[in-house]
């Protein structure tokens, strides 16, 4: 070391208190220098992001990385002034502990930097999914990265304990693994729901805001996709909370992604309808329904069955779910299409009211002619 350092050690000004004061001044200066250098380092990292720059601003990047830069640069200042340890004339035991603490802090600094990089990746992914409209993916980003940061800091803490205190953490890790296995068995159902969320995340059967059908009586709009369950708002404004495992294992229909949907009406005409009239009713329905603007293909009108009280006519329509009444208007509901078609069917059938009509459940009673020698009193007693 130079003559100035030997002179510094020999000066009476630097008593024990003065030496500690000098240490504090050097560390404070290192901290302020770190505050000046940190934005430059963030700018260098920002230049390496490439296309990802559009999903995070330089200011946001520096806000996320700033704690890591300050901590690392402060440790660097402490390392460069390591001779101060000898300057303070500390006992060898204290010097050894200070070195161990410094090594532990260096490991912690690496952990903080890795954690901040994970935070940057989380912000970029969240922005990408938000721009793509994949809201349900955005909801899963934060929990997954949070778990990643927890695992990272647990590893750093284990390394710090083993390196600084000299404690063998292998038995503890074994115990922790056995405990984790026990917890996993106890929380098996919860883990299944979590895995179900991951399957939904990867397979993309639906997204937030889309309408799905689980069965004939469960139709609604997805409001939230969580790690355990999915929230669905039905058309009756009821909120259903369905476990993710059930959604993954059950067949479902994504109504929003279907550009075309079939609507079927089954109407019954009275049995007294003449054959010619039935043919004219079918032809009139075919002609009237063909003029609907939201159909994707010609309507199908068929005489299909003989019911107990009616001649069954089936009307099948294929409607365009993306149809808009005017440019820029939101897509229409399926109920709107059903109503328009139902009015046409009603008016068309009633045009033939003198020859046919809608059938309703009825029963015809046929009485055979009475024997000539039977009296009214006998018939009455027989009915009783």
C-alpha positions as CSV (number, residue, x, y, z in Angstrom):
1,X,0.0,0.0,0.0
2,X,1.2,3.5,-0.7
3,X,2.9,6.0,1.6
4,X,-0.4,7.9,2.0
5,X,-2.0,4.8,3.6
6,X,0.9,4.4,6.1
7,X,0.6,8.0,6.9
8,X,-3.2,7.7,7.4
9,X,-2.7,4.8,9.8
10,X,-0.1,6.7,11.8
11,X,-2.1,9.9,12.1
12,X,-3.4,10.5,15.7
13,X,-6.5,12.1,14.1
14,X,-7.8,8.6,13.2
15,X,-8.5,7.2,16.6
16,X,-11.0,4.4,16.8
17,X,-14.0,6.7,16.5
18,X,-12.4,8.7,13.7
19,X,-11.7,5.5,11.8
20,X,-15.3,4.3,12.0
21,X,-16.4,7.8,10.8
22,X,-14.1,7.4,7.8
23,X,-15.7,4.0,7.1
24,X,-19.2,5.6,7.2
25,X,-18.1,8.4,4.8
26,X,-16.7,5.9,2.3
27,X,-19.9,3.8,2.4
28,X,-22.2,6.8,2.1
29,X,-20.1,8.0,-0.9
30,X,-20.4,4.5,-2.5
31,X,-24.2,4.6,-2.0
32,X,-24.5,8.0,-3.8
33,X,-22.3,6.8,-6.6
34,X,-24.5,3.7,-6.9
35,X,-27.5,6.0,-7.3
36,X,-25.8,7.7,-10.2
37,X,-24.6,4.5,-12.0
38,X,-27.9,2.5,-11.5
39,X,-29.9,4.4,-14.3
40,X,-27.0,3.8,-16.8
41,X,-27.0,0.1,-16.1
42,X,-30.8,0.0,-16.5
43,X,-30.4,1.7,-19.9
44,X,-27.9,-0.9,-21.0
45,X,-30.3,-3.7,-20.1
46,X,-33.1,-1.9,-21.9
47,X,-31.1,-1.8,-25.1
48,X,-30.8,-5.6,-25.1
49,X,-34.6,-6.2,-24.8
50,X,-35.1,-5.7,-28.5
51,X,-38.7,-6.2,-29.5
52,X,-39.8,-6.6,-25.9
53,X,-39.2,-2.8,-25.4
54,X,-42.7,-2.2,-26.7
55,X,-44.2,-4.0,-23.7
56,X,-42.2,-2.1,-21.0
57,X,-41.0,1.4,-20.7
58,X,-37.4,2.3,-19.7
59,X,-38.8,4.1,-16.6
60,X,-40.7,0.9,-15.5
61,X,-37.6,-1.3,-16.2
62,X,-35.4,1.0,-14.0
63,X,-38.0,1.0,-11.2
64,X,-37.9,-2.8,-11.2
65,X,-34.1,-3.2,-11.4
66,X,-33.2,-0.2,-9.2
67,X,-33.1,-2.1,-5.8
68,X,-30.8,-4.8,-7.3
69,X,-28.5,-2.2,-8.7
70,X,-28.2,-0.2,-5.5
71,X,-27.6,-3.3,-3.4
72,X,-25.0,-4.8,-5.7
73,X,-23.1,-1.5,-6.2
74,X,-23.2,-0.8,-2.5
75,X,-21.6,-4.2,-1.9
76,X,-19.0,-3.4,-4.6
77,X,-18.1,-0.2,-2.8
78,X,-17.8,-2.2,0.4
79,X,-15.5,-4.7,-1.3
80,X,-13.3,-2.1,-2.9
81,X,-12.8,-0.6,0.6
82,X,-12.0,-3.9,2.1
83,X,-8.7,-2.6,3.5
84,X,-10.8,-0.7,6.0
85,X,-11.2,-3.9,7.9
86,X,-7.5,-3.9,8.7
87,X,-7.5,-0.2,9.2
88,X,-10.0,-0.6,12.1
89,X,-7.5,-2.9,13.8
90,X,-10.2,-5.5,14.5
91,X,-9.5,-8.9,16.0
92,X,-9.0,-11.8,13.5
93,X,-12.3,-13.5,14.7
94,X,-14.2,-10.4,13.8
95,X,-12.5,-10.1,10.5
96,X,-13.5,-13.7,9.7
97,X,-17.1,-13.1,10.6
98,X,-17.2,-9.9,8.5
99,X,-15.9,-11.8,5.5
100,X,-18.5,-14.5,5.9
101,X,-21.3,-11.9,6.3
102,X,-20.0,-10.2,3.1
103,X,-20.1,-13.4,1.2
104,X,-23.7,-14.1,2.4
105,X,-24.6,-10.6,1.3
106,X,-23.1,-11.3,-2.1
107,X,-25.3,-14.3,-2.5
108,X,-28.3,-12.3,-1.4
109,X,-27.4,-9.7,-4.0
110,X,-27.4,-12.3,-6.8
111,X,-30.8,-13.5,-5.5
112,X,-32.2,-10.0,-5.5
113,X,-30.9,-9.4,-9.1
114,X,-32.4,-12.7,-10.3
115,X,-35.7,-11.8,-8.6
116,X,-35.8,-8.4,-10.3
117,X,-35.2,-10.0,-13.6
118,X,-38.1,-12.3,-13.0
119,X,-40.2,-9.2,-12.2
120,X,-39.2,-7.6,-15.5
121,X,-40.1,-10.8,-17.4
122,X,-43.5,-10.9,-15.5
123,X,-44.2,-7.3,-16.6
124,X,-43.4,-8.0,-20.2
125,X,-45.5,-11.1,-20.4
126,X,-48.4,-9.4,-18.6
127,X,-48.3,-6.6,-21.2
128,X,-48.1,-9.0,-24.1
129,X,-51.1,-11.0,-22.9
130,X,-53.1,-7.8,-22.2
131,X,-52.4,-6.5,-25.7
132,X,-53.4,-9.9,-27.2
133,X,-56.6,-9.9,-25.2
134,X,-55.7,-13.1,-23.4
135,X,-56.8,-11.8,-20.0
136,X,-56.9,-15.3,-18.4
137,X,-53.2,-15.8,-19.1
138,X,-52.4,-12.4,-17.6
139,X,-54.1,-13.6,-14.4
140,X,-51.9,-16.6,-14.1
141,X,-48.6,-14.8,-14.7
142,X,-48.4,-13.1,-11.3
143,X,-49.0,-16.3,-9.2
144,X,-46.5,-18.4,-11.2
145,X,-43.8,-15.8,-11.0
146,X,-44.5,-15.3,-7.3
147,X,-43.9,-19.1,-6.8
148,X,-40.7,-18.8,-8.8
149,X,-39.4,-16.0,-6.6
150,X,-40.2,-17.9,-3.4
151,X,-38.3,-20.9,-4.6
152,X,-35.4,-18.7,-5.7
153,X,-35.1,-17.0,-2.3
154,X,-35.4,-20.3,-0.4
155,X,-32.4,-21.6,-2.4
156,X,-30.5,-18.4,-1.7
157,X,-31.3,-18.7,2.1
158,X,-30.1,-22.3,2.2
159,X,-26.8,-21.4,0.5
160,X,-26.3,-18.4,2.8
161,X,-26.9,-20.6,5.9
162,X,-24.6,-23.4,4.7
163,X,-21.8,-21.1,3.5
164,X,-21.9,-18.5,6.3
165,X,-22.8,-20.6,9.4
166,X,-21.3,-23.9,8.1
167,X,-24.5,-25.7,8.7
168,X,-25.2,-28.8,6.6
169,X,-28.7,-28.2,5.1
170,X,-28.9,-31.5,3.4
171,X,-30.9,-33.2,6.2
172,X,-33.2,-30.2,6.4
173,X,-33.8,-30.4,2.7
174,X,-34.6,-34.1,3.0
175,X,-37.1,-33.4,5.8
176,X,-38.5,-30.6,3.8
177,X,-39.0,-32.9,0.9
178,X,-40.8,-35.5,3.0
179,X,-42.9,-32.7,4.5
180,X,-43.7,-31.4,1.0
181,X,-44.7,-34.9,-0.1
182,X,-47.1,-35.2,2.9
183,X,-48.6,-31.8,2.2
184,X,-49.0,-32.7,-1.5
185,X,-50.9,-35.9,-0.6
186,X,-53.1,-33.9,1.8
187,X,-53.7,-31.2,-0.7
188,X,-54.1,-33.6,-3.7
189,X,-57.5,-32.1,-4.7
190,X,-56.1,-28.5,-4.6
191,X,-53.1,-29.6,-6.7
192,X,-55.5,-31.2,-9.2
193,X,-57.3,-27.9,-9.6
194,X,-54.0,-26.0,-10.0
195,X,-52.9,-28.5,-12.7
196,X,-56.3,-27.9,-14.3
197,X,-55.6,-24.2,-14.4
198,X,-52.3,-25.0,-16.1
199,X,-54.1,-27.2,-18.7
200,X,-56.5,-24.3,-19.4
201,X,-53.6,-22.0,-19.7
202,X,-51.9,-24.2,-22.2
203,X,-54.8,-25.6,-24.2
204,X,-56.8,-22.4,-24.4
205,X,-60.4,-23.9,-24.5
206,X,-61.8,-20.5,-23.5
207,X,-60.9,-17.0,-22.4
208,X,-62.3,-14.4,-20.1
209,X,-65.3,-12.8,-21.7
210,X,-66.2,-15.8,-23.9
211,X,-69.5,-17.7,-23.5
212,X,-69.4,-21.4,-22.9
213,X,-71.9,-24.2,-22.5
214,X,-71.2,-27.0,-20.0
215,X,-74.5,-28.9,-20.4
216,X,-78.0,-28.2,-21.5
217,X,-78.7,-26.0,-18.4
218,X,-75.4,-24.4,-17.8
219,X,-74.6,-21.6,-20.3
220,X,-72.7,-18.4,-19.3
221,X,-69.9,-16.0,-19.8
222,X,-66.4,-16.6,-18.2
223,X,-65.6,-13.8,-15.8
224,X,-62.4,-15.1,-14.1
225,X,-60.0,-17.9,-14.4
226,X,-58.2,-18.6,-11.1
227,X,-55.6,-21.1,-9.9
228,X,-58.3,-23.2,-8.3
229,X,-61.6,-22.4,-9.9
230,X,-63.3,-20.5,-12.8
231,X,-66.1,-18.0,-12.4
232,X,-69.0,-18.2,-14.9
233,X,-71.8,-15.7,-15.0
234,X,-75.0,-17.3,-16.4
235,X,-77.6,-15.6,-18.5
236,X,-79.8,-15.5,-15.4
237,X,-77.0,-13.4,-13.8
238,X,-76.0,-16.2,-11.4
239,X,-72.4,-16.6,-10.5
240,X,-71.1,-20.2,-10.8
241,X,-67.8,-21.1,-9.3
242,X,-66.6,-24.3,-11.0
243,X,-63.4,-26.1,-10.0
244,X,-60.8,-26.2,-12.8
245,X,-60.5,-30.0,-12.6
246,X,-64.2,-30.4,-13.4
247,X,-63.9,-28.0,-16.4
248,X,-60.9,-29.9,-17.8
249,X,-62.6,-33.3,-17.4
250,X,-66.0,-32.3,-18.7
251,X,-66.8,-31.6,-22.4
252,X,-67.8,-28.0,-23.0
253,X,-68.8,-25.9,-26.0
254,X,-67.2,-22.5,-26.7
255,X,-70.2,-20.5,-28.1
256,X,-68.1,-17.4,-28.7
257,X,-65.7,-19.1,-31.1
258,X,-68.5,-20.6,-33.2
259,X,-69.3,-18.2,-36.0
260,X,-72.3,-20.3,-37.0
261,X,-75.0,-21.8,-34.8
262,X,-78.1,-23.9,-35.6
263,X,-81.6,-23.0,-34.3
264,X,-84.3,-25.6,-34.5
265,X,-88.1,-25.1,-34.1
266,X,-90.5,-28.1,-33.9
267,X,-94.1,-27.0,-34.6
268,X,-97.2,-29.2,-34.6
269,X,-100.1,-28.8,-37.0
270,X,-103.5,-30.4,-36.4
271,X,-104.2,-33.7,-38.0
272,X,-107.1,-32.3,-40.0
273,X,-104.7,-30.3,-42.1
274,X,-105.1,-31.2,-45.8
275,X,-102.1,-32.6,-47.6
276,X,-102.0,-29.7,-50.0
277,X,-102.2,-27.2,-47.2
278,X,-99.3,-28.8,-45.4
279,X,-97.2,-28.6,-48.5
280,X,-98.1,-24.9,-49.0
281,X,-97.3,-24.1,-45.4
282,X,-93.9,-25.7,-45.7
283,X,-93.2,-23.8,-49.0
284,X,-94.3,-20.5,-47.4
285,X,-92.1,-21.0,-44.4
286,X,-89.2,-21.8,-46.6
287,X,-89.7,-18.6,-48.6
288,X,-90.3,-16.3,-45.7
289,X,-87.4,-17.5,-43.6
290,X,-85.0,-17.3,-46.5
291,X,-85.3,-13.5,-46.4
292,X,-83.7,-13.2,-42.9
293,X,-80.3,-11.3,-43.3
294,X,-78.4,-13.3,-40.6
295,X,-78.7,-16.7,-42.2
296,X,-75.5,-18.4,-43.4
297,X,-77.3,-21.1,-45.5
298,X,-80.8,-21.7,-46.8
299,X,-83.4,-22.7,-44.1
300,X,-84.6,-26.3,-43.9
301,X,-88.3,-26.9,-43.4
302,X,-89.4,-30.5,-43.3
303,X,-92.4,-32.6,-42.4
304,X,-90.7,-35.0,-40.0
305,X,-93.0,-37.0,-37.7
306,X,-96.4,-38.0,-36.5
307,X,-96.9,-37.0,-32.9
308,X,-99.8,-38.0,-30.7
309,X,-101.7,-34.9,-31.4
310,X,-100.0,-33.2,-34.2
311,X,-98.2,-33.4,-37.6
312,X,-94.6,-32.3,-36.7
313,X,-92.8,-29.8,-39.0
314,X,-89.1,-29.1,-38.2
315,X,-87.6,-25.7,-39.0
316,X,-83.7,-25.6,-39.0
317,X,-81.9,-22.3,-39.3
318,X,-78.1,-21.6,-39.4
319,X,-77.4,-18.1,-38.1
320,X,-74.2,-16.0,-38.3
321,X,-73.3,-15.1,-34.7
322,X,-71.1,-12.2,-35.8
323,X,-74.0,-10.5,-37.6
324,X,-74.4,-6.8,-36.8
325,X,-77.4,-4.6,-37.3
326,X,-75.1,-1.8,-38.3
327,X,-71.4,-1.4,-38.8
328,X,-69.6,-1.1,-35.5
329,X,-72.5,-2.4,-33.4
330,X,-71.9,-5.4,-31.0
331,X,-72.9,-8.9,-32.2
332,X,-76.5,-9.8,-31.6
333,X,-77.7,-12.3,-29.0
334,X,-78.9,-15.7,-30.0
335,X,-82.3,-14.8,-28.5
336,X,-82.6,-12.0,-31.1
337,X,-82.3,-14.5,-33.9
338,X,-84.8,-16.9,-32.3
339,X,-87.4,-14.1,-31.8
340,X,-87.2,-12.9,-35.4
341,X,-87.6,-16.5,-36.7
342,X,-90.4,-17.3,-34.3
343,X,-92.5,-14.2,-35.4
344,X,-92.2,-15.3,-39.0
345,X,-93.3,-18.8,-38.2
346,X,-96.3,-17.6,-36.2
347,X,-97.5,-15.2,-38.9
348,X,-97.0,-17.6,-41.7
349,X,-98.9,-20.5,-40.1
350,X,-101.8,-18.2,-39.1
351,X,-102.2,-17.1,-42.8
352,X,-103.7,-20.6,-43.3
353,X,-105.9,-20.4,-40.2
354,X,-109.0,-21.4,-42.2
355,X,-107.4,-24.7,-43.2
356,X,-105.0,-25.6,-40.4
357,X,-103.6,-24.4,-37.1
358,X,-101.2,-25.1,-34.3
359,X,-102.0,-28.3,-32.5
360,X,-102.2,-28.8,-28.8
361,X,-102.5,-31.9,-26.7
362,X,-105.9,-33.4,-27.2
363,X,-107.8,-36.6,-27.1
364,X,-110.6,-37.7,-29.4
365,X,-113.4,-40.0,-27.9
366,X,-115.2,-42.2,-30.4
367,X,-118.6,-43.7,-29.2
368,X,-120.0,-46.6,-31.1
369,X,-123.7,-46.6,-32.0
370,X,-125.9,-48.0,-29.2
371,X,-127.9,-51.2,-29.7
372,X,-131.5,-50.5,-30.8
373,X,-133.0,-52.2,-27.7
374,X,-130.8,-50.2,-25.2
375,X,-132.5,-47.4,-23.3
376,X,-131.0,-44.2,-22.0
377,X,-131.4,-45.4,-18.4
378,X,-129.4,-48.5,-19.2
379,X,-126.6,-46.5,-20.7
380,X,-126.5,-44.2,-17.7
381,X,-126.3,-47.1,-15.2
382,X,-123.6,-48.7,-17.3
383,X,-121.5,-45.5,-17.2
384,X,-122.0,-45.4,-13.4
